[in-house]
Amino acid sequence: MSGSVGNSTQSLHADDVLNVVSDVAPPMHLSTTFRYSKDPAALVPFADLSDTQIDPNTHVYSRVSAPNQTRFETILSSLLKGSALSYSSGLSSLHAALTLLNPRRISVGEGYHGCHGVIALFTRLTGLKKLPLECEANDLEAGDVILLETPVNPQGTAFDIASFAEKAHSRGAYLIVDSTFAPPGLQDPFLWGADIVMHSGTKYFGGHSDALCGVLATRNKEWYSQLFEDRIFLGSLMGNMESWLCVRSLRTLEVRIQRQSENATRIVKWLHSALNKRNLQSGSESNSASEEAVIQAAVADVYHASVQVTEGDWLSKQMPNGFGPVFSISMKNEEFAKALPSKLHFFQHATSLGGVETLIEWRTMSDPSVDRKLLRISVGLENWEDLKGDLLGAFRQFAGV
Ligand SMILES: Cc1ncc(COP(=O)(O)O)c(C=O)c1O
C-alpha cells in the first residue's frame, strides 16, 4: 500500500488484497494444515518455488504461514514501513533477531529485564559478550549489535536513535530498535537508521491484554527471507487466534495510541508541574491540603519523555506526534510505593502495558533490577481527569488530608 496513505487507513485497508471471501470482518482460521490443489498440474513442491511465486493466499502448514498471521503481517509491514514477521512473543522475536545476526558482542542498556534473559541464553550458547549501551564505538566490531530500547522500560524516557545508528554503522555493526513503547504513529526507527525494528506486540498491537505477540521488521530482503526460514525451525509463530485478535486490534491502533499518549502526557505534566512548584510551606494549614503539597509529600519524581531534558532537538524530531503512554513515578519511600496500587480504583495492579485499561505496577514485583520506590504506569483509554482524581485521592491518604 502506498506510503502516502495515513496510518489509520493502512490499519483498515493494507490487507484488502487478502480478501478472498465476502466477509467484512476477517474469518478466523484455526486449521494447522491446508489442502493442496486437486489439479496435479498446479502442484509445485515448496523447494521449486521462488520467493516471488509464493502466494500469500496459499498455505501449507501453520508453522510456516497461516491466513490470520499473514493478514496481520501485511498490515504491520505497511505500518512499520519494512517487511514484518510475527512471533509468539516479544522475547521470541528478539531470539529470532539474534539467531539471524549471531553477534559476538551486544551493546545494551538496562531496559526490559527479559531481553537480558534472552541475551544470557546466547551467552551460554555462543559466548555472546554484553557491553554497556554507552560503550565506545571502538568496542564494537563488524557484525556486532546495538540493542536500543526506546522509549525505555520502565521509565518511558527516550534515546536518540540516529546517534546509536551512526555509532553502530561506523563499525559495521547493526542497530536493533525495540520500539515497543512507541508504536507506529509515535516513532519510526527506520527513519533514523535502525536495521531491525522489534516490538513486543503483546502491548500496543494486541492492545487489549489478551494476546502474546512479537514482531520484527526489516528493509533487508535477504534478512527477511532468512528470518522467515529460521522461524519455520524455531517454531515460534503466533497462534491463529492471537493473530486474529491482533488484526482486530490494529484496526484501532492509531486512535488508541493518540488518546493513550495524550492521557499519559497530561498526567505527567500535572505531576511534574506540581513537583516543580516551589515555596510550598509544608505544615501550613492552607498549603498542606493543596494539590501540589499533597503530591510533593508522596512523590519524589516523575519520568517520561515529555519532561525529559535533552541536548538538541532530536526528541521532537524523532517523536513529533507525542510520547509513549507509559511513565514512571518514584515515591518518597518504599512503603508508599508498595501501598499506592491498593488505594486506586481505575488503575489495576498488574504487570505489562499497552492495553486499553490503565495498569500500575510496583515494578519490583516483576523486575528485581529497579529501585523499590518505583511504580510504572501504563495509561489506558479512561478519561484522564478521572485517573488524575484517583491518583490525587490516593496521595491525599499518604498526606493524611
Ligand atoms: C520493551 C520490551 N521489550 C520486550 C518485551 C518482551 O515482550 P513479551 O512479553 O511479549 O515477550 C517487553 C515486555 O514487557 C518489553 O516491555
Ligand as a Chemical Component Dictionary entry (heavy atoms), coordinates in Angstrom:
data_LIG
# 
_chem_comp.id                   LIG 
_chem_comp.type                 NON-POLYMER 
_chem_comp.pdbx_formal_charge   0 
_chem_comp.three_letter_code    LIG 
# 
loop_
_chem_comp_atom.comp_id 
_chem_comp_atom.atom_id 
_chem_comp_atom.alt_atom_id 
_chem_comp_atom.type_symbol 
_chem_comp_atom.charge 
_chem_comp_atom.model_Cartn_x 
_chem_comp_atom.model_Cartn_y 
_chem_comp_atom.model_Cartn_z 
_chem_comp_atom.pdbx_ordinal 
LIG C1 C1 C 0 10.392 -3.154  25.928 1  
LIG C2 C2 C 0 10.002 -4.595  25.943 2  
LIG N1 N1 N 0 10.576 -5.435  25.074 3  
LIG C3 C3 C 0 10.250 -6.752  25.050 4  
LIG C4 C4 C 0 9.330  -7.274  25.924 5  
LIG C5 C5 C 0 9.018  -8.748  25.880 6  
LIG O1 O1 O 0 7.792  -8.949  25.272 7  
LIG P1 P1 P 0 6.863  -10.242 25.534 8  
LIG O2 O2 O 0 6.413  -10.174 26.958 9  
LIG O3 O3 O 0 5.786  -10.090 24.527 10 
LIG O4 O4 O 0 7.743  -11.426 25.288 11 
LIG C6 C6 C 0 8.698  -6.435  26.841 12 
LIG C7 C7 C 0 7.706  -6.972  27.789 13 
LIG O5 O5 O 0 7.270  -6.295  28.688 14 
LIG C8 C8 C 0 9.043  -5.056  26.847 15 
LIG O6 O6 O 0 8.473  -4.198  27.710 16 
# 
loop_
_chem_comp_bond.comp_id 
_chem_comp_bond.atom_id_1 
_chem_comp_bond.atom_id_2 
_chem_comp_bond.value_order 
_chem_comp_bond.pdbx_ordinal 
LIG C1 C2 SING 1  
LIG C2 N1 SING 2  
LIG C2 C8 DOUB 3  
LIG N1 C3 DOUB 4  
LIG C3 C4 SING 5  
LIG C4 C5 SING 6  
LIG C4 C6 DOUB 7  
LIG C5 O1 SING 8  
LIG O1 P1 SING 9  
LIG P1 O2 DOUB 10 
LIG P1 O3 SING 11 
LIG P1 O4 SING 12 
LIG C6 C7 SING 13 
LIG C6 C8 SING 14 
LIG C7 O5 DOUB 15 
LIG C8 O6 SING 16 
# 
